[in-house]
Amino acid sequence: MSSQSAASLQRKPAPALRTGRYLSWGRYPKAEHSHVYKPAWDDQIPAILKSAPDGSVLPYGLGRSYGDSCLNAGRALVDCRRLNRILAFDESTGVLRCESGVSFADIIDVFLPQGWFLPVTPGTQFVTVGGAIANDVHGKNHHRAGTFGAHVRQLGLHRSNDGLVVCGPEENPQMFRATIGGLGLTGVIAWAEVQLRRVAGPWMNAELVPFQSLSTFLDVSRESDGRFEYTVAWLDCFAGKNPRGIFFRGNHSAETGKKLRPNHGKTGPKLPFALPSWLLNRYTVKAFNAAYYRAHAARKGPSLVSYDSFFYPLDSVRQWNLLYGKRGFLQYQCVIPEANVAAIEELLDRIARSGMGSFLGVLKQFGSAPSAGMLSFPRPGLTLALDFAVRGERTLQLLRSLDQVVQESGGALYPAKDARMSPALFEASFPRWRSFVPYIDPKISSSFWRRVTWANQNEAQSQ
Ligand SMILES: Cc1cc2nc3c(=O)[nH]c(=O)nc-3n(C[C@H](O)[C@H](O)[C@H](O)COP(=O)(O)OP(=O)(O)OC[C@H]3O[C@@H](n4cnc5c(N)ncnc54)[C@H](O)[C@@H]3O)c2cc1C
């Protein structure tokens, strides 16, 4: 591997700029930040951390987290997007070393034409390597490959007290486990080494299977896990306890002859402004869900599709998050132990009765591989994700009623999608979070972390 000679030069401190609006993907809550640091070189980060007051900064990637885990209201962000250099690649092993602001889209652009792909990818390619590590993201291959963190071989972490800490499964393993899924709180990731996987080309052998109940979904899912590397289902969340949906499954194809058109998937239409909220009501959303089901059920069976329409269908409309109007939206993603599948039925029933469901109901069975991080979200069970336009107290009330079902069933909520879970639900979701606290960098904090832990910590101190 070649070394990173440029980064060892001494550079001017990164300027602290006044912030424009740095939002998360759900555009809720609308946090204001005191300032934003935009380092261009990773050796500018120590000075930022040194000069910052305690608990005042948070690293920021591409803001694709939905809630407040990438926000730091009233305090500062370190925007890592300019740390976007590919540092080295070993063709014989597929190990990539890159700065933390490199996006998955960049990795695909450079390495897919050479026959390499990401080991795990979320439903958008517009995330950074640092953001993917900090949320230990999962993809449609969780049942085979586990989370993204399982494919990180090593990383360099800037810490305000300890300088650049190199960690991996063998070196500083506890700091490594804390940083994977560590919500950006353990330090600023400077670079990481990621194991890519070999593929023949950009094509996928995909198959669509319509289903009409949760038990059929489970049958199709179990039957598919052995034969298909990628599985996920879309749900019509207006169908209640017995949801209909479309099961998507696929494998990388051996097809090499067919060419993709240049810039495939990167330049789709763009929503120019937030749509008026009246456009999105129970009738339009219900009609969309019914039409989506009919259109996909008609295309059931196998087909050859490009990687981007298989992995990233939502990326084809840029800024689709504006669809939910000016007030933004909340995504609700939970995992429920499979033994309590009745809880999924209860959640779907409550959502259908509320009339507040959305287009994007997603259901996936997680595998049993233990996650790489201390605070990783994935665990064995069924994960359900749904979007809800923010309509004030009405929406929050529904989500609190869903929380009750999740908590009673021994489930958990995903911090990357959350903007409102209570400290009690966080405690129930991550009962061992206190053993993570010693690894937090004293200069770092986030809106999410203050919201879900301060009440718990104050309670512990007063006992
Ligand atoms: C359409 C869509 C589909 C998605 N599908 C999935 C999915 O299938 N599975 C899944 O798991 N997630 C999914 N997500 C969520 C997304 O993958 C995660 O929120 C991801 O972490 C976002 O990365 P980011 O670069 O935008 O980071 P941000 O959202 O900006 O930040 C995320 C976290 O990373 C930290 N961070 C960022 N950079 C660094 C750094 N250099 N050092 C240390 N910490 C850092 C931040 O402090 C924050 O805590 C989806 C999101 C969208 C919009």
The ligand as an SDF file (V2000), in Angstrom:
LIG
                    3D

 53 58  0  0  0  0  0  0  0  0999 V2000
  -32.5940    6.8900    1.5600 C   0  0  0  0  0  0  0  0  0  0  0  0
  -31.8500    6.3780    2.7800 C   0  0  0  0  0  0  0  0  0  0  0  0
  -31.7520    5.0130    2.9680 C   0  0  0  0  0  0  0  0  0  0  0  0
  -31.0640    4.5170    4.0860 C   0  0  0  0  0  0  0  0  0  0  0  0
  -30.9880    3.1580    4.2450 N   0  0  0  0  0  0  0  0  0  0  0  0
  -30.3280    2.6520    5.3080 C   0  0  0  0  0  0  0  0  0  0  0  0
  -30.1620    1.2480    5.4590 C   0  0  0  0  0  0  0  0  0  0  0  0
  -30.6330    0.4510    4.6360 O   0  0  0  0  0  0  0  0  0  0  0  0
  -29.4400    0.7900    6.5160 N   0  0  0  0  0  0  0  0  0  0  0  0
  -28.8680    1.6440    7.4320 C   0  0  0  0  0  0  0  0  0  0  0  0
  -28.2170    1.1710    8.3700 O   0  0  0  0  0  0  0  0  0  0  0  0
  -29.0140    2.9970    7.3180 N   0  0  0  0  0  0  0  0  0  0  0  0
  -29.7190    3.5020    6.2820 C   0  0  0  0  0  0  0  0  0  0  0  0
  -29.8270    4.8680    6.1230 N   0  0  0  0  0  0  0  0  0  0  0  0
  -29.1960    5.7440    7.1320 C   0  0  0  0  0  0  0  0  0  0  0  0
  -27.7460    6.0940    6.7470 C   0  0  0  0  0  0  0  0  0  0  0  0
  -27.1050    4.9930    6.1540 O   0  0  0  0  0  0  0  0  0  0  0  0
  -26.9560    6.4300    8.0130 C   0  0  0  0  0  0  0  0  0  0  0  0
  -27.6080    7.4090    8.7660 O   0  0  0  0  0  0  0  0  0  0  0  0
  -25.5190    6.8770    7.7150 C   0  0  0  0  0  0  0  0  0  0  0  0
  -24.7870    6.8160    8.9050 O   0  0  0  0  0  0  0  0  0  0  0  0
  -25.4710    8.2930    7.1280 C   0  0  0  0  0  0  0  0  0  0  0  0
  -24.1110    8.5990    6.8130 O   0  0  0  0  0  0  0  0  0  0  0  0
  -23.6560   10.1240    6.6160 P   0  0  0  0  0  0  0  0  0  0  0  0
  -22.3200   10.1100    5.9830 O   0  0  0  0  0  0  0  0  0  0  0  0
  -24.7300   10.8920    5.9380 O   0  0  0  0  0  0  0  0  0  0  0  0
  -23.4670   10.5770    8.1230 O   0  0  0  0  0  0  0  0  0  0  0  0
  -24.2720   11.6550    8.9770 P   0  0  0  0  0  0  0  0  0  0  0  0
  -25.7160   11.3330    8.9070 O   0  0  0  0  0  0  0  0  0  0  0  0
  -23.8450   13.0320    8.6440 O   0  0  0  0  0  0  0  0  0  0  0  0
  -23.7310   11.2840   10.4270 O   0  0  0  0  0  0  0  0  0  0  0  0
  -24.0580   10.0330   10.9870 C   0  0  0  0  0  0  0  0  0  0  0  0
  -23.2100    9.7860   12.2260 C   0  0  0  0  0  0  0  0  0  0  0  0
  -21.8660    9.6330   11.8280 O   0  0  0  0  0  0  0  0  0  0  0  0
  -21.0340   10.4830   12.5720 C   0  0  0  0  0  0  0  0  0  0  0  0
  -19.8950   10.8030   11.7040 N   0  0  0  0  0  0  0  0  0  0  0  0
  -19.9310   11.3050   10.4460 C   0  0  0  0  0  0  0  0  0  0  0  0
  -18.6770   11.4410    9.9720 N   0  0  0  0  0  0  0  0  0  0  0  0
  -17.8370   11.0140   10.9540 C   0  0  0  0  0  0  0  0  0  0  0  0
  -16.4260   10.9510   11.1050 C   0  0  0  0  0  0  0  0  0  0  0  0
  -15.5910   11.3340   10.1380 N   0  0  0  0  0  0  0  0  0  0  0  0
  -15.9190   10.4890   12.2760 N   0  0  0  0  0  0  0  0  0  0  0  0
  -16.7330   10.0910   13.2700 C   0  0  0  0  0  0  0  0  0  0  0  0
  -18.0670   10.1360   13.1860 N   0  0  0  0  0  0  0  0  0  0  0  0
  -18.6110   10.5970   12.0480 C   0  0  0  0  0  0  0  0  0  0  0  0
  -21.9190   11.6620   12.9360 C   0  0  0  0  0  0  0  0  0  0  0  0
  -21.4460   12.3190   14.0940 O   0  0  0  0  0  0  0  0  0  0  0  0
  -23.2410   10.9560   13.2010 C   0  0  0  0  0  0  0  0  0  0  0  0
  -23.2750   10.4420   14.5050 O   0  0  0  0  0  0  0  0  0  0  0  0
  -30.4820    5.4060    5.0290 C   0  0  0  0  0  0  0  0  0  0  0  0
  -30.5830    6.7840    4.8270 C   0  0  0  0  0  0  0  0  0  0  0  0
  -31.2590    7.2700    3.7150 C   0  0  0  0  0  0  0  0  0  0  0  0
  -31.3650    8.7610    3.5070 C   0  0  0  0  0  0  0  0  0  0  0  0
  1  2  1  0
  2  3  1  0
  2 52  2  0
  3  4  2  0
  4  5  1  0
  4 50  1  0
  5  6  2  0
  6  7  1  0
  6 13  1  0
  7  8  2  0
  7  9  1  0
  9 10  1  0
 10 11  2  0
 10 12  1  0
 12 13  2  0
 13 14  1  0
 14 15  1  0
 14 50  1  0
 15 16  1  0
 16 17  1  0
 16 18  1  0
 18 19  1  0
 18 20  1  0
 20 21  1  0
 20 22  1  0
 22 23  1  0
 23 24  1  0
 24 25  2  0
 24 26  1  0
 24 27  1  0
 27 28  1  0
 28 29  2  0
 28 30  1  0
 28 31  1  0
 31 32  1  0
 32 33  1  0
 33 34  1  0
 33 48  1  0
 34 35  1  0
 35 36  1  0
 35 46  1  0
 36 37  1  0
 36 45  1  0
 37 38  2  0
 38 39  1  0
 39 40  1  0
 39 45  2  0
 40 41  1  0
 40 42  2  0
 42 43  1  0
 43 44  2  0
 44 45  1  0
 46 47  1  0
 46 48  1  0
 48 49  1  0
 50 51  2  0
 51 52  1  0
 52 53  1  0
M  END
$$$$
